Amino acid sequence: MTTIPITEAREHLADLGNRVALRGERLVVERRGKTLFALVPVEDVELLERLEDETDIRLARRAMKGGGSNIPWEKVKKDLGL
């Protein structure tokens, strides 16, 4: 992964976008030696979101199997002031 200063990212955003989109490069942008954000291909973001969704589903299924007590919807609404 290549690290670039934010000043360079600001000046060359279109070119950096092409490097990321067309070549699949991953770029880390930093300011004063601290990492701020990354420019990554959309495919990387989509993969991350799929993995997060799978994790959420797995955790929800585990929680549903846990047999915890149910709270009536009316009580939830009242507690939340809805």
N, C-alpha and C positions, 0 to 999 in steps of 0.2 A: 504494500500500500504506500502511496506517495503522500507526503505531507507538504502542504503549501501554506504560506502566510495569507491571512485574510485580505491583505492589500492586493496580492496577486489574484486571488479569487474574484475580487471586485472588478479588477481591470480586465480579466480574461474569462468572464463567466460563460460566454457563448462557446469559446474554444474548449473550456473545461467540460461543458455540457456535452459537446461532441465526443470528447475523449471517453467520457463515462458511457454515453448512449451507444456509440458506434464501436468502441474498442473494449467495452466492459471494464474499464479501469475503475478502481476505487480510490477516492481521494479524501484525505483528511485535511480539514481547514483548521488552522490554529491562529491564536493571537497571543503574543508575548509568551510563547512556549506552552500555552494551554490549549488543549483540543476543544474546539467549539462544536463542530459538526462534521458529517461526512457526506460526500457526494457519491452515490452508488447507483448502479443500474436499477431500473424499475423492477427487473426480475428478482433482484436481491430483496427488495422491499416486499414484493408479493410473496416470496418464499417465507420471509420472516412473519408476515401476517398469517399465512397458512399454519405455520408452526405454533404461533400464539393461539389461533383458533382451535387447533387440535389439543393443545394443553388445556384450554378452557373447557372444552367438551369432556376431556378425560376427568378433570377435576369435578365437573358438574355431575357426571355419572357416578363418580365415587361418592360424592355427597348425597346423591339420591339413594344409593345403596345403603348408606349409613343408618337409615331408619330413624332419623331425628324427628322431633315433634313438629307438627304442622301448626301454623298460626293462621287463624281465619283472616280472610282478606279484609273484612270490615274492621278488625282490630288493627291491622297494618295501616289502613287508611286513616283511622282515628289517631294512631300514634304519630303518624307523619303530618297530621293536620290537613288531610286532603278531603 
